[in-house]
Amino acid sequence: MTLPPERLERFARHIVLPEVGGAGQAALADKHVALVGLGGIGSPVLQYLAGAGVGSFTLIDSGDVELSNLQRQTIYTTRDIGHAKAVAARRWLANFDGAISADVRDDRIDPENAGALIAGADLVLDGTDNFATRLAVSDACVAAGIPLLSAAVGRFQGQVGAFAGHLPEHACYRCFVGDAFDAEDCDTCAEDGVLGAMVGWVGSFAAMQAIRVLLAGVSTLGDPQWGQLHLLDGLTPETRSFRIAKDPECKGCGAP
């Protein structure tokens, strides 16, 4: 893929990085990312992946913009209140870079429709706020053979991890959290509050990890770090990481 002159100028600061280069930038332009959740995490992820030159997105969120979202969901303004987040996110994207394509899905994702919603993506990035949705997305990614980047935040704690459960040697998200959170009575994280800047840190970190996944096999930055979970502590502040082993009994990616 050859980038036209105006795209070369737009991404010049990327292209001069030896870890990205022209090949990496061209690869990003050819990638399709499905964003599940367009809230506090999905907002900066969309901003930075669009800024990085990812060529197309599927934008998935069933919610509407609310006044309380504006403390941390950086792509929305007061004019978006009451409008569907997926539609408002596409509007932001069109204003930012008209060359990027987007498929808008104003749907609540669940086990029945997850596979159809993420179809065709090179990477799924999940920034939703409940376990049942995350597990439905994880299972759909395993079934479709699509890598998953999962990001979550609460108060001053965040986590970001890349999963390739469709590959025999790597864990899926269900290997990490187990099956208990499938039930409707325990699928929602407690509303304990969150610092807007903390969500931005997690989202930008997730965008960085997404670029690593998308450039795997193309540039030296492309290290997906499968199964490695990064924990971000905003109070200390510090980060630490650990690796998640594949569970051979996992009902999402284990042996049938």
ROLUM-436483 format. One record per residue (C-alpha): x, y, z; residue number from 1. Coordinates in nm, 2 decimals. Example, Ala and Ser with C-alpha at 12.3 -4.5 7.8 and 13.67 -1.06 7.14 Angstrom:
+--------+--------+--------+------+
:     c1 :     c2 :     c3 : tilo :
+--------+--------+--------+------+
:   1.23 :  -0.45 :   0.78 :    1 :
:   1.37 :  -0.11 :   0.71 :    2 :
+--------+--------+--------+------+
//
This chain:
+--------+--------+--------+------+
:     c1 :     c2 :     c3 : tilo :
+--------+--------+--------+------+
:   0.00 :   0.00 :   0.00 :    1 :
:   0.14 :   0.34 :  -0.10 :    2 :
:   0.04 :   0.65 :   0.10 :    3 :
:  -0.05 :   0.97 :  -0.09 :    4 :
:   0.16 :   1.28 :  -0.03 :    5 :
:  -0.09 :   1.44 :   0.21 :    6 :
:  -0.10 :   1.13 :   0.42 :    7 :
:   0.28 :   1.11 :   0.43 :    8 :
:   0.29 :   1.46 :   0.56 :    9 :
:   0.02 :   1.39 :   0.82 :   10 :
:   0.21 :   1.09 :   0.96 :   11 :
:   0.57 :   1.22 :   0.91 :   12 :
:   0.65 :   1.20 :   1.28 :   13 :
:   0.55 :   0.84 :   1.28 :   14 :
:   0.73 :   0.74 :   0.97 :   15 :
:   1.07 :   0.88 :   1.08 :   16 :
:   1.05 :   0.65 :   1.39 :   17 :
:   1.27 :   0.35 :   1.30 :   18 :
:   1.03 :   0.13 :   1.51 :   19 :
:   0.74 :   0.22 :   1.28 :   20 :
:   0.87 :   0.34 :   0.94 :   21 :
:   0.69 :   0.37 :   0.62 :   22 :
:   0.59 :   0.00 :   0.62 :   23 :
:   0.44 :   0.03 :   0.96 :   24 :
:   0.24 :   0.34 :   0.87 :   25 :
:   0.11 :   0.18 :   0.56 :   26 :
:   0.01 :  -0.13 :   0.76 :   27 :
:  -0.18 :   0.09 :   1.01 :   28 :
:  -0.38 :   0.25 :   0.72 :   29 :
:  -0.49 :  -0.10 :   0.62 :   30 :
:  -0.61 :  -0.21 :   0.96 :   31 :
:  -0.96 :  -0.23 :   1.10 :   32 :
:  -1.02 :  -0.20 :   1.47 :   33 :
:  -1.36 :  -0.27 :   1.65 :   34 :
:  -1.40 :  -0.05 :   1.95 :   35 :
:  -1.65 :  -0.20 :   2.20 :   36 :
:  -1.75 :   0.08 :   2.44 :   37 :
:  -1.70 :   0.45 :   2.35 :   38 :
:  -1.68 :   0.59 :   2.70 :   39 :
:  -1.39 :   0.69 :   2.91 :   40 :
:  -1.15 :   0.44 :   2.77 :   41 :
:  -1.29 :   0.42 :   2.42 :   42 :
:  -1.27 :   0.80 :   2.37 :   43 :
:  -0.89 :   0.84 :   2.40 :   44 :
:  -0.83 :   0.51 :   2.23 :   45 :
:  -1.03 :   0.64 :   1.93 :   46 :
:  -0.84 :   0.96 :   1.94 :   47 :
:  -0.50 :   0.81 :   1.94 :   48 :
:  -0.56 :   0.53 :   1.70 :   49 :
:  -0.72 :   0.77 :   1.45 :   50 :
:  -0.43 :   1.00 :   1.51 :   51 :
:  -0.19 :   0.70 :   1.44 :   52 :
:  -0.36 :   0.64 :   1.10 :   53 :
:  -0.56 :   0.33 :   1.16 :   54 :
:  -0.77 :   0.31 :   0.84 :   55 :
:  -1.11 :   0.19 :   0.96 :   56 :
:  -1.32 :   0.13 :   1.27 :   57 :
:  -1.63 :  -0.04 :   1.39 :   58 :
:  -1.78 :   0.18 :   1.67 :   59 :
:  -2.00 :  -0.01 :   1.91 :   60 :
:  -2.19 :   0.14 :   2.20 :   61 :
:  -2.56 :   0.14 :   2.28 :   62 :
:  -2.55 :   0.44 :   2.52 :   63 :
:  -2.63 :   0.81 :   2.48 :   64 :
:  -2.40 :   1.09 :   2.59 :   65 :
:  -2.48 :   1.23 :   2.93 :   66 :
:  -2.36 :   1.54 :   3.11 :   67 :
:  -2.17 :   1.32 :   3.37 :   68 :
:  -1.97 :   1.16 :   3.09 :   69 :
:  -1.79 :   1.48 :   3.00 :   70 :
:  -1.56 :   1.46 :   3.30 :   71 :
:  -1.36 :   1.19 :   3.12 :   72 :
:  -1.51 :   1.10 :   2.78 :   73 :
:  -1.30 :   1.34 :   2.58 :   74 :
:  -1.45 :   1.32 :   2.23 :   75 :
:  -1.79 :   1.45 :   2.34 :   76 :
:  -1.91 :   1.81 :   2.41 :   77 :
:  -2.23 :   1.95 :   2.56 :   78 :
:  -2.38 :   1.96 :   2.21 :   79 :
:  -2.36 :   1.58 :   2.20 :   80 :
:  -2.57 :   1.52 :   2.52 :   81 :
:  -2.87 :   1.31 :   2.44 :   82 :
:  -2.72 :   1.17 :   2.12 :   83 :
:  -2.60 :   0.82 :   2.06 :   84 :
:  -2.24 :   0.78 :   2.16 :   85 :
:  -2.16 :   0.57 :   1.84 :   86 :
:  -2.31 :   0.85 :   1.62 :   87 :
:  -2.13 :   1.12 :   1.81 :   88 :
:  -1.80 :   0.93 :   1.79 :   89 :
:  -1.83 :   0.89 :   1.42 :   90 :
:  -1.90 :   1.27 :   1.39 :   91 :
:  -1.58 :   1.34 :   1.59 :   92 :
:  -1.39 :   1.10 :   1.36 :   93 :
:  -1.52 :   1.26 :   1.05 :   94 :
:  -1.42 :   1.61 :   1.17 :   95 :
:  -1.08 :   1.48 :   1.27 :   96 :
:  -0.99 :   1.28 :   0.96 :   97 :
:  -1.23 :   1.23 :   0.67 :   98 :
:  -1.01 :   0.96 :   0.52 :   99 :
:  -1.09 :   0.72 :   0.80 :  100 :
:  -1.40 :   0.50 :   0.75 :  101 :
:  -1.63 :   0.39 :   1.03 :  102 :
:  -1.92 :   0.15 :   1.07 :  103 :
:  -2.15 :   0.27 :   1.35 :  104 :
:  -2.33 :   0.01 :   1.56 :  105 :
:  -2.57 :   0.15 :   1.82 :  106 :
:  -2.61 :  -0.19 :   1.98 :  107 :
:  -2.57 :  -0.35 :   2.32 :  108 :
:  -2.32 :  -0.63 :   2.26 :  109 :
:  -2.41 :  -0.98 :   2.40 :  110 :
:  -2.33 :  -1.34 :   2.33 :  111 :
:  -2.58 :  -1.36 :   2.04 :  112 :
:  -2.47 :  -1.06 :   1.84 :  113 :
:  -2.10 :  -1.02 :   1.94 :  114 :
:  -1.97 :  -1.23 :   1.65 :  115 :
:  -2.15 :  -1.03 :   1.39 :  116 :
:  -2.06 :  -0.70 :   1.54 :  117 :
:  -1.68 :  -0.77 :   1.54 :  118 :
:  -1.67 :  -0.95 :   1.21 :  119 :
:  -1.39 :  -0.83 :   0.98 :  120 :
:  -1.18 :  -0.66 :   1.25 :  121 :
:  -0.80 :  -0.71 :   1.28 :  122 :
:  -0.82 :  -0.63 :   1.65 :  123 :
:  -1.11 :  -0.58 :   1.90 :  124 :
:  -1.05 :  -0.33 :   2.18 :  125 :
:  -1.29 :  -0.37 :   2.47 :  126 :
:  -1.33 :  -0.08 :   2.71 :  127 :
:  -1.67 :  -0.18 :   2.85 :  128 :
:  -1.75 :  -0.16 :   3.22 :  129 :
:  -1.90 :  -0.50 :   3.31 :  130 :
:  -1.77 :  -0.86 :   3.31 :  131 :
:  -2.06 :  -1.02 :   3.12 :  132 :
:  -2.00 :  -0.80 :   2.82 :  133 :
:  -1.63 :  -0.85 :   2.83 :  134 :
:  -1.67 :  -1.23 :   2.85 :  135 :
:  -1.91 :  -1.23 :   2.55 :  136 :
:  -1.66 :  -1.02 :   2.35 :  137 :
:  -1.38 :  -1.25 :   2.45 :  138 :
:  -1.56 :  -1.57 :   2.35 :  139 :
:  -1.66 :  -1.41 :   2.02 :  140 :
:  -1.29 :  -1.31 :   1.95 :  141 :
:  -1.18 :  -1.67 :   2.02 :  142 :
:  -1.44 :  -1.81 :   1.79 :  143 :
:  -1.36 :  -1.56 :   1.51 :  144 :
:  -0.98 :  -1.59 :   1.55 :  145 :
:  -0.94 :  -1.21 :   1.63 :  146 :
:  -0.70 :  -1.08 :   1.89 :  147 :
:  -0.85 :  -0.89 :   2.19 :  148 :
:  -0.72 :  -0.60 :   2.38 :  149 :
:  -0.90 :  -0.55 :   2.71 :  150 :
:  -0.88 :  -0.24 :   2.92 :  151 :
:  -1.06 :  -0.15 :   3.24 :  152 :
:  -1.04 :   0.12 :   3.51 :  153 :
:  -1.19 :   0.20 :   3.85 :  154 :
:  -1.10 :   0.49 :   4.08 :  155 :
:  -0.72 :   0.50 :   4.05 :  156 :
:  -0.66 :   0.15 :   3.92 :  157 :
:  -0.64 :   0.04 :   3.56 :  158 :
:  -0.55 :  -0.27 :   3.37 :  159 :
:  -0.46 :  -0.34 :   3.00 :  160 :
:  -0.40 :  -0.68 :   2.85 :  161 :
:  -0.37 :  -0.84 :   2.51 :  162 :
:  -0.52 :  -1.18 :   2.45 :  163 :
:  -0.49 :  -1.43 :   2.17 :  164 :
:  -0.70 :  -1.72 :   2.30 :  165 :
:  -0.77 :  -1.84 :   1.95 :  166 :
:  -0.40 :  -1.95 :   1.94 :  167 :
:  -0.33 :  -2.28 :   2.11 :  168 :
:  -0.05 :  -2.15 :   2.34 :  169 :
:  -0.21 :  -1.83 :   2.46 :  170 :
:  -0.47 :  -1.74 :   2.72 :  171 :
:  -0.81 :  -1.56 :   2.65 :  172 :
:  -0.97 :  -1.31 :   2.88 :  173 :
:  -1.19 :  -1.58 :   3.03 :  174 :
:  -0.87 :  -1.77 :   3.14 :  175 :
:  -0.80 :  -1.46 :   3.35 :  176 :
:  -1.14 :  -1.39 :   3.52 :  177 :
:  -1.31 :  -1.73 :   3.50 :  178 :
:  -1.68 :  -1.81 :   3.45 :  179 :
:  -1.84 :  -1.66 :   3.76 :  180 :
:  -1.91 :  -1.32 :   3.61 :  181 :
:  -2.13 :  -1.45 :   3.32 :  182 :
:  -2.43 :  -1.42 :   3.55 :  183 :
:  -2.65 :  -1.11 :   3.52 :  184 :
:  -2.65 :  -1.05 :   3.90 :  185 :
:  -2.27 :  -0.99 :   3.91 :  186 :
:  -2.20 :  -0.84 :   3.57 :  187 :
:  -2.16 :  -0.47 :   3.67 :  188 :
:  -1.86 :  -0.30 :   3.83 :  189 :
:  -1.95 :  -0.09 :   4.14 :  190 :
:  -1.99 :   0.28 :   4.07 :  191 :
:  -1.71 :   0.40 :   4.30 :  192 :
:  -1.61 :   0.70 :   4.09 :  193 :
:  -1.30 :   0.75 :   3.88 :  194 :
:  -1.05 :   1.03 :   3.81 :  195 :
:  -1.08 :   1.15 :   3.45 :  196 :
:  -0.70 :   1.17 :   3.40 :  197 :
:  -0.67 :   0.81 :   3.52 :  198 :
:  -0.91 :   0.70 :   3.25 :  199 :
:  -0.70 :   0.89 :   3.00 :  200 :
:  -0.39 :   0.72 :   3.11 :  201 :
:  -0.54 :   0.38 :   3.07 :  202 :
:  -0.69 :   0.47 :   2.73 :  203 :
:  -0.36 :   0.60 :   2.59 :  204 :
:  -0.18 :   0.30 :   2.73 :  205 :
:  -0.43 :   0.08 :   2.56 :  206 :
:  -0.39 :   0.27 :   2.23 :  207 :
:  -0.01 :   0.21 :   2.26 :  208 :
:  -0.06 :  -0.16 :   2.31 :  209 :
:  -0.31 :  -0.17 :   2.02 :  210 :
:  -0.04 :  -0.03 :   1.79 :  211 :
:   0.20 :  -0.30 :   1.90 :  212 :
:  -0.06 :  -0.57 :   1.82 :  213 :
:  -0.14 :  -0.41 :   1.48 :  214 :
:   0.23 :  -0.38 :   1.38 :  215 :
:   0.32 :  -0.74 :   1.47 :  216 :
:   0.53 :  -0.89 :   1.20 :  217 :
:   0.56 :  -0.55 :   1.02 :  218 :
:   0.79 :  -0.34 :   1.23 :  219 :
:   1.01 :  -0.37 :   1.54 :  220 :
:   0.74 :  -0.21 :   1.75 :  221 :
:   0.51 :  -0.50 :   1.68 :  222 :
:   0.53 :  -0.70 :   2.00 :  223 :
:   0.18 :  -0.81 :   2.10 :  224 :
:   0.28 :  -0.92 :   2.45 :  225 :
:   0.00 :  -1.19 :   2.45 :  226 :
:  -0.13 :  -1.28 :   2.79 :  227 :
:   0.06 :  -1.00 :   2.97 :  228 :
:  -0.16 :  -0.79 :   3.19 :  229 :
:  -0.04 :  -0.44 :   3.28 :  230 :
:  -0.16 :  -0.29 :   3.60 :  231 :
:  -0.16 :   0.09 :   3.64 :  232 :
:  -0.18 :   0.25 :   3.98 :  233 :
:  -0.26 :   0.62 :   3.97 :  234 :
:  -0.21 :   0.68 :   4.34 :  235 :
:   0.15 :   0.56 :   4.37 :  236 :
:   0.20 :   0.60 :   4.07 :  237 :
:   0.35 :   0.29 :   3.92 :  238 :
:   0.29 :   0.01 :   3.68 :  239 :
:   0.35 :  -0.36 :   3.71 :  240 :
:   0.29 :  -0.66 :   3.49 :  241 :
:   0.23 :  -1.03 :   3.51 :  242 :
:   0.16 :  -1.30 :   3.25 :  243 :
:  -0.17 :  -1.50 :   3.24 :  244 :
:  -0.13 :  -1.87 :   3.17 :  245 :
:  -0.38 :  -2.05 :   2.94 :  246 :
:  -0.63 :  -2.25 :   3.13 :  247 :
:  -0.67 :  -2.59 :   2.95 :  248 :
:  -1.02 :  -2.62 :   3.11 :  249 :
:  -1.13 :  -2.28 :   3.00 :  250 :
:  -1.47 :  -2.30 :   2.83 :  251 :
:  -1.38 :  -2.01 :   2.60 :  252 :
:  -1.05 :  -2.13 :   2.46 :  253 :
:  -0.96 :  -2.46 :   2.62 :  254 :
:  -0.98 :  -2.80 :   2.47 :  255 :
:  -1.33 :  -2.90 :   2.37 :  256 :
+--------+--------+--------+------+
//
